[in-house]
Amino acid sequence: MVQNASLSTNHLTYARQTNPCNVVPLRQKILPRHRTYLMHWLTAGESMGLLDAAIDTLSFSSAYGHLAEQVLVWVRENPEPAYLIRPEGRFWVLIDQLREHEIGRYNNFALALHTIRPVLPLHEVSRAF
């Protein structure tokens, strides 16, 4: 009787290990409201050295063939993009492109922009998202 219980347990463990995982990772993307807020933020920040921003679409070669978008931000002081914002899971990752350093991970897109240049009041940031 003990041998049969042991064999059943091994079989169940093996069956659990061979089943494929059906979990789909949460992946944010840039929505029209993000584009609108980006343009509002860029206009408000022109006097603080913000020059331009672009939304770039990247394609990843994965089994799912999904597309990802990222935001590039230029400042007056440098001809290269100074910042990059990309969605990663539930967060927005802000990267200093010039130093190739991750600045932080934010719960919403507006807070990532606010970290670059705080040109809009925080109560507007919380209302935007």
N, C-alpha and C positions, 0 to 999 in steps of 0.2 A: 504494500500500500504506500509506503514512504517513497519507494522508487517511482511509482506512477506519478505522485505529486511532484517529484523533482523533475521528471521528464516534461510534464505539463508546463511547469514554470519556465523551463528552458525554451520550450516551444513558443510560449507567449512573448518572452523577451525577444526572441529572434524575429517573431512576426512584427513586433513594435519597431524594431530597428530597420526592417526592410520596407515599411510603409513610407511612401513619399510624403513630404510635408506639404500641406495645402495652404500654408499661411502666406498671404500676400502682404508684402511690406507696405506701410503707409508712406506715400510719397506726395509731398506738396508740389504744386506748380504755380507759376505766375498767372494770376487771374486778371481780368479787366480792371477790377478795383485796385490791384497792386500797380498796374500800369498808370492808372489815373493818379494815385497817390505819389508815385515816383515823379510824374511830371509836375505835380503841385509842389513837391519837396524841392525839385531841381530849380523851379522858378523862384521859390522863396530863398534858395541858397546861392543864387548868382552873386550877390554882394559879399558872400562869405567865401568865395573862391571855387564854388562848384562850376564846372565848365560844361559837362555833358554826361549823358548816361545812355547805355544801349542794352537791349535785351538780346542775348545771344543764345541760339538754340544749338545744343550739342546732341549728337546721337551716340549712345553707348552700345557697344557690341556685346549684348548679353543674350541669354536665351529668350528673353521676353521682347527684345527689340524696342525698348521704350526710348522716348526722347526726354531730354532734360534741358531746362533753361537756366541761365544765369544772368545776373545783372552786372555790367561793368560800369564803373563810375570814374570819370576823369575830373581832375582838379587843375586849376590854372598853372600850378607850379611845375607840372610834368606832362610831357607829351604822351606818356604811356598810361594805361589805366591804373589808377591808384588803388582802387578797391574792387573786390569781387564779392557778390552775394549770391549764394546758391541754396536751394532747398535741399535738406538732407534729413530724411525721416520726418519727424514732427517739428524740426527746427530750421531756422535760417542761419547759415554759417557765413560770417563776415571775415574776409581775408584781406590783409594788407598785401596787395600784389607786388609792390616795390620791394618789400622785405621778405616776401613769401612766408608770412606768419599769420596764423589764425588769431584773430582778435577776440572772437567770441561766438557763442551760439545763442540765438534769441527765439522767443516763443512766437514773435510775429515780425513780419517784414518791416513795419514802420519803426520798430525799436532798433533794428539793424541800421536803417537809414539815420535814425536819430543819433546813433553812436558815431557815425561819420561826421555829421554836422547837425547840431541841434537847432535847426532853423524854424521848426514848427513847435508850438506849445505842446507839452505832454498830454493835456486834456484832448487835443486834436488827435494825437497818436492813439490814445485809448478809444476814441470814437471811431477811428478809421477801421479798426479791426476788432 
